[in-house]
Amino acid sequence: MAKIRIGFVGVGGMGQCAHLKNYITVPDCEVVALAEIRPELGKKVAAKYGIPKVYADHEAMLKSEQLDGIVASQPFTRHGTLISDLAQYGIPIFTEKPLAGSIEQGERVLKALAGGGSWHMVGYHKRSDPASMYVKKEVDRLKQTGELGAMKFVRILMPAGDWVASGFIDLLGTDEKLPPVEWDPPASDMDKAAYDKYIGFVNYYIHQVNFMRYMLGEPYTISYVHPSDVMLAVTSASGVAGVIEMTPFSTSIDWQEEVLVCFEKGWLKIELPAPLASNRPGKATIMRDPRDGSDPITMSPTLPWVHAMRQQAFNFVAAVRGEMAPMCQAAEALEDLKVAKQYLDLWSADL
């Protein structure tokens, strides 16, 4: 089969170090062009990664190139404007999380995608970690078989730490000033203080908001936010309890994110590496105590040396080929923004 032709929109820090250097390792695709509004940066990055075409903006690139997919790593507070423009070309789009900076802008994106006949995979890379993919498959199987009883609880621990893990050591840069770009308006139903709080939460913890739904396998609502802002409690549609712990401690040169999924007769745990750690998967651990006369057992599978950002690139290319569903599409990502609004409302009520 012909390789998937990918075009990049923006090659700043995350564009280069979280995405581009991973996509060029995927055998089933080729990065054929990039658009970068800083011309010298565009030339330097293209030369380093062997990308044949460089354009001054995404419109010029999309009018000139026959692309199968677009990777647009841009600040999420301009997604409403940018993705709405990209969607008109009818090409699958990948961006970083979250979907947008407000529910209104998220709805704008969905409307544009529907009108352009495109789809949008939102970059919740933790779903693509080999440990997460392994545990998710097993959780879904256990829910079907019932061999460990009912799902009872999901706990996500996300302390602040060194999320970069030397991931920017090969970042290219220039002294060019960033030209003016169009930004999305803030949420119309929030004052500046509330919107700043919302954006801060969405920027840092939206991964965990999304991952909670991924593990539960169903929608949920926030039922409680502690006034200290260190934890929130959730209840799923079927009544499963969950907790997201938000930086109860922090680390300086480490990353200690964990996900625990509990059943009546066992549990599954994911220990995730720093987001930009390279060639390092998470760790999956499963404890089973079936109480049927067999011995309880705890095991950890040996997983491939593939980090989440690279596996995410494989997954997007496979989705473009039609070989799998996108890991998280825009409609689901909009629900994350709604959950974040629940958080803001509950936190504000306790002030």
C-alpha positions as CSV (number, residue, x, y, z in Angstrom):
1,M,0.0,0.0,0.0
2,A,1.1,3.6,-0.7
3,K,2.5,5.5,2.3
4,I,0.2,7.9,4.1
5,R,1.2,11.5,3.1
6,I,1.3,13.7,6.2
7,G,1.6,17.5,6.4
8,F,2.6,19.4,9.5
9,V,1.1,22.7,10.6
10,G,3.6,24.2,13.0
11,V,6.9,22.8,14.1
12,G,7.5,24.5,17.4
13,G,8.5,22.7,20.6
14,M,5.8,20.1,20.7
15,G,5.5,19.9,17.0
16,Q,9.1,18.9,16.7
17,C,9.8,16.9,19.8
18,A,6.5,15.3,20.6
19,H,5.3,14.6,17.1
20,L,7.5,15.2,14.0
21,K,10.5,13.2,15.2
22,N,8.1,10.3,15.9
23,Y,6.2,10.4,12.6
24,I,9.3,10.2,10.6
25,T,10.0,6.8,12.2
26,V,6.6,5.3,11.1
27,P,7.2,3.2,8.0
28,D,3.6,3.5,6.7
29,C,3.8,7.3,6.4
30,E,5.9,10.0,5.0
31,V,6.0,13.7,6.1
32,V,5.9,15.4,2.7
33,A,5.4,19.1,3.7
34,L,5.3,21.5,6.6
35,A,3.8,24.9,7.1
36,E,5.6,27.2,9.6
37,I,5.0,31.0,9.9
38,R,8.6,31.5,11.0
39,P,10.4,30.9,7.7
40,E,13.9,30.3,9.0
41,L,12.6,27.8,11.6
42,G,10.7,26.0,8.8
43,K,13.8,25.7,6.7
44,K,15.9,24.4,9.6
45,V,13.4,21.8,10.6
46,A,12.8,20.6,7.1
47,A,16.5,20.2,6.4
48,K,17.1,18.2,9.6
49,Y,14.2,15.8,9.0
50,G,14.4,15.6,5.2
51,I,11.0,17.2,4.5
52,P,10.9,18.2,0.8
53,K,8.4,21.1,0.9
54,V,8.1,24.1,3.3
55,Y,5.2,26.6,3.2
56,A,4.7,29.9,4.9
57,D,1.2,29.0,6.1
58,H,-1.2,26.0,6.1
59,E,-3.4,27.4,3.4
60,A,-0.6,27.4,0.9
61,M,0.4,23.9,1.9
62,L,-3.1,22.5,1.6
63,K,-3.8,24.1,-1.7
64,S,-0.6,22.7,-3.2
65,E,-0.2,19.2,-1.6
66,Q,-2.2,16.0,-1.8
67,L,-2.3,15.0,1.8
68,D,-3.9,12.1,3.6
69,G,-3.5,13.6,7.1
70,I,-2.7,16.8,8.9
71,V,-0.7,17.1,12.2
72,A,-1.3,20.5,13.7
73,S,0.5,21.0,17.0
74,Q,-0.7,24.5,18.0
75,P,-1.8,26.2,21.2
76,F,-5.3,24.9,22.1
77,T,-6.6,28.4,22.6
78,R,-6.6,28.9,18.9
79,H,-8.0,25.5,17.9
80,G,-11.5,26.9,17.3
81,T,-10.1,29.2,14.6
82,L,-7.4,26.8,13.2
83,I,-9.3,23.5,13.1
84,S,-12.4,25.1,11.7
85,D,-10.2,26.3,8.8
86,L,-8.4,23.0,8.4
87,A,-11.7,21.0,8.5
88,Q,-12.9,22.5,5.2
89,Y,-10.3,20.4,3.3
90,G,-11.9,17.1,4.4
91,I,-8.6,15.6,5.6
92,P,-8.2,13.8,8.9
93,I,-6.6,16.1,11.5
94,F,-4.5,15.4,14.6
95,T,-3.9,18.0,17.3
96,E,-2.6,18.1,20.8
97,K,-5.1,18.0,23.7
98,P,-7.6,19.5,24.6
99,L,-10.1,20.0,21.9
100,A,-10.3,23.8,22.5
101,G,-10.2,26.5,25.2
102,S,-13.9,26.5,25.9
103,I,-17.1,24.5,25.3
104,E,-18.2,27.1,22.7
105,Q,-15.0,26.8,20.7
106,G,-15.2,23.0,20.9
107,E,-18.7,23.1,19.5
108,R,-17.4,25.3,16.7
109,V,-14.8,22.7,15.9
110,L,-17.4,19.9,15.8
111,K,-19.7,21.9,13.5
112,A,-16.8,22.6,11.1
113,L,-15.7,18.9,11.0
114,A,-19.3,17.9,10.2
115,G,-19.4,20.5,7.4
116,G,-16.1,19.5,5.9
117,G,-16.5,15.8,6.1
118,S,-13.3,15.4,8.1
119,W,-12.5,13.8,11.5
120,H,-10.2,14.9,14.2
121,M,-8.1,12.8,16.6
122,V,-7.3,14.7,19.8
123,G,-3.8,13.9,21.2
124,Y,-4.5,12.2,24.5
125,H,-1.2,10.3,24.2
126,K,-1.6,8.4,27.5
127,R,-4.2,6.2,25.7
128,S,-1.5,5.1,23.3
129,D,1.0,4.1,25.9
130,P,1.6,0.3,25.5
131,A,0.7,-0.2,29.2
132,S,-2.5,1.7,28.9
133,M,-3.5,-0.2,25.8
134,Y,-2.8,-3.5,27.5
135,V,-4.7,-2.6,30.6
136,K,-7.7,-1.1,28.7
137,K,-8.1,-4.3,26.7
138,E,-8.0,-6.4,29.9
139,V,-10.4,-4.1,31.8
140,D,-12.9,-4.4,28.9
141,R,-12.5,-8.2,29.0
142,L,-13.0,-8.4,32.7
143,K,-16.1,-6.3,32.5
144,Q,-17.5,-8.8,30.0
145,T,-16.5,-12.0,31.7
146,G,-17.2,-10.9,35.3
147,E,-14.4,-13.2,36.5
148,L,-13.1,-10.6,39.0
149,G,-16.6,-9.3,39.9
150,A,-17.8,-5.8,39.3
151,M,-15.7,-2.7,38.7
152,K,-15.7,-0.7,41.9
153,F,-13.3,2.2,41.7
154,V,-10.8,4.1,39.5
155,R,-8.1,6.2,41.0
156,I,-5.8,8.5,39.0
157,L,-2.8,10.1,40.7
158,M,-1.2,13.0,38.8
159,P,1.6,14.8,40.8
160,A,3.5,17.6,39.0
161,G,7.0,16.6,38.0
162,D,9.5,16.7,35.3
163,W,7.2,16.0,32.3
164,V,9.9,16.9,29.7
165,A,12.4,14.2,30.7
166,S,15.1,15.8,28.4
167,G,12.6,15.6,25.6
168,F,13.6,19.0,24.2
169,I,17.4,18.4,24.0
170,D,17.2,18.2,20.1
171,L,14.8,21.1,19.7
172,L,15.7,23.5,16.9
173,G,15.0,27.2,17.3
174,T,15.6,30.6,15.8
175,D,15.6,34.2,17.0
176,E,12.5,35.0,14.8
177,K,9.6,36.7,16.5
178,L,6.3,34.9,16.2
179,P,4.1,36.8,13.8
180,P,0.6,37.8,15.0
181,V,-2.0,35.0,14.8
182,E,-5.7,34.8,15.4
183,W,-6.7,33.6,18.9
184,D,-10.1,32.2,20.0
185,P,-12.2,34.4,22.2
186,P,-12.5,33.4,25.9
187,A,-15.6,31.7,27.2
188,S,-18.5,34.1,27.1
189,D,-20.0,32.8,30.4
190,M,-16.8,33.3,32.5
191,D,-15.1,36.4,33.8
192,K,-11.3,36.7,33.4
193,A,-10.5,35.1,36.8
194,A,-12.8,32.1,36.2
195,Y,-11.5,31.7,32.6
196,D,-7.9,31.7,33.8
197,K,-8.7,29.1,36.4
198,Y,-10.5,27.0,33.8
199,I,-7.7,27.2,31.3
200,G,-5.2,26.3,33.9
201,F,-7.1,23.1,34.9
202,V,-7.8,22.2,31.3
203,N,-4.1,22.7,30.3
204,Y,-2.7,20.5,33.1
205,Y,-5.3,17.9,34.1
206,I,-7.5,17.4,31.0
207,H,-5.4,14.2,30.3
208,Q,-6.7,12.7,33.6
209,V,-10.2,13.9,33.0
210,N,-10.1,12.1,29.6
211,F,-8.4,9.0,31.0
212,M,-11.0,8.5,33.7
213,R,-13.6,8.1,31.0
214,Y,-11.3,5.8,29.0
215,M,-10.9,3.4,31.9
216,L,-14.5,3.6,33.1
217,G,-15.8,3.0,29.5
218,E,-18.7,5.3,30.1
219,P,-19.6,8.9,30.9
220,Y,-19.3,10.3,34.4
221,T,-19.9,13.5,36.4
222,I,-17.9,15.2,39.1
223,S,-19.7,14.9,42.4
224,Y,-17.2,16.7,44.7
225,V,-14.2,19.0,44.5
226,H,-12.1,19.5,47.7
227,P,-11.6,23.2,48.5
228,S,-7.8,22.6,48.6
229,D,-8.0,21.8,44.9
230,V,-6.0,18.6,45.5
231,M,-8.7,16.1,44.6
232,L,-12.0,15.6,42.9
233,A,-14.5,12.7,43.1
234,V,-16.6,11.3,40.2
235,T,-19.5,9.0,39.7
236,S,-19.9,7.1,36.5
237,A,-23.2,6.5,34.6
238,S,-23.5,3.0,36.2
239,G,-22.4,4.2,39.7
240,V,-18.7,3.4,39.7
241,A,-16.7,5.7,42.0
242,G,-13.5,7.5,40.9
243,V,-11.0,10.0,42.2
244,I,-8.5,12.2,40.5
245,E,-5.7,13.4,42.8
246,M,-4.1,16.6,41.5
247,T,-0.6,17.1,42.7
248,P,-0.9,16.0,46.4
249,F,2.9,16.1,46.1
250,S,5.4,17.1,43.4
251,T,8.7,15.8,42.2
252,S,11.7,17.6,40.7
253,I,13.4,15.0,38.5
254,D,10.8,12.3,38.3
255,W,7.3,11.6,37.0
256,Q,5.0,9.4,39.2
257,E,1.6,9.3,37.5
258,E,-0.5,6.2,38.3
259,V,-3.9,4.8,37.3
260,L,-5.6,2.1,39.5
261,V,-8.7,0.2,38.3
262,C,-10.3,-1.9,41.0
263,F,-12.7,-4.8,40.7
264,E,-14.2,-6.9,43.6
265,K,-11.5,-9.6,43.3
266,G,-8.5,-7.7,42.0
267,W,-7.0,-4.6,40.4
268,L,-5.0,-3.3,37.5
269,K,-2.4,-0.6,37.7
270,I,-0.7,1.6,35.2
271,E,2.5,3.5,36.0
272,L,3.1,6.1,33.3
273,P,6.5,7.6,32.4
274,A,7.0,11.3,31.7
275,P,5.1,12.5,28.6
276,L,8.3,13.2,26.6
277,A,10.3,10.3,27.8
278,S,11.7,8.3,24.8
279,N,11.6,4.6,24.2
280,R,10.0,3.9,27.5
281,P,6.5,2.4,27.9
282,G,4.5,2.5,31.1
283,K,4.3,-0.4,33.5
284,A,1.2,-2.6,33.8
285,T,0.5,-4.7,36.9
286,I,-2.5,-7.0,37.4
287,M,-3.5,-8.6,40.7
288,R,-6.1,-11.4,40.6
289,D,-7.7,-13.0,43.7
290,P,-10.6,-15.1,42.2
291,R,-11.3,-16.9,45.5
292,D,-12.1,-20.1,43.7
293,G,-9.5,-22.2,45.4
294,S,-6.7,-21.0,43.1
295,D,-3.8,-18.9,44.4
296,P,-3.9,-15.1,44.1
297,I,-1.4,-13.9,41.6
298,T,0.2,-10.6,40.7
299,M,1.8,-10.2,37.3
300,S,3.4,-7.6,35.0
301,P,3.7,-8.1,31.2
302,T,6.9,-7.3,29.4
303,L,5.9,-4.5,27.0
304,P,7.7,-3.3,23.8
305,W,10.2,-0.4,24.0
306,V,7.8,2.1,22.5
307,H,6.9,5.4,24.1
308,A,3.3,6.8,24.0
309,M,4.0,9.7,21.6
310,R,5.5,7.3,19.1
311,Q,2.7,4.8,19.4
312,Q,0.2,7.6,19.1
313,A,1.8,8.4,15.7
314,F,1.4,4.8,14.6
315,N,-2.2,4.9,15.8
316,F,-3.1,8.1,13.9
317,V,-1.6,6.7,10.7
318,A,-3.5,3.4,11.2
319,A,-6.7,5.4,11.7
320,V,-6.1,7.4,8.5
321,R,-5.7,4.0,6.7
322,G,-9.0,2.9,8.2
323,E,-7.3,0.0,10.1
324,M,-8.6,1.2,13.5
325,A,-10.8,3.9,15.1
326,P,-9.1,7.1,16.2
327,M,-8.1,6.8,19.8
328,C,-10.1,9.9,20.8
329,Q,-12.3,11.9,18.5
330,A,-13.5,15.4,18.8
331,A,-17.0,14.6,20.0
332,E,-15.7,12.7,23.0
333,A,-13.0,15.4,23.7
334,L,-15.9,17.9,23.9
335,E,-17.1,16.0,26.9
336,D,-13.8,16.7,28.7
337,L,-14.4,20.4,28.4
338,K,-17.9,19.9,29.9
339,V,-16.5,17.9,32.8
340,A,-13.9,20.7,33.3
341,K,-16.8,23.2,33.6
342,Q,-18.4,21.0,36.3
343,Y,-15.1,21.1,38.2
344,L,-14.9,24.9,37.9
345,D,-18.5,25.3,39.1
346,L,-18.1,23.0,42.1
347,W,-14.7,24.6,43.0
348,S,-16.2,28.1,42.8
349,A,-19.2,27.1,44.9
350,D,-16.8,26.2,47.8
351,L,-15.0,29.5,47.8
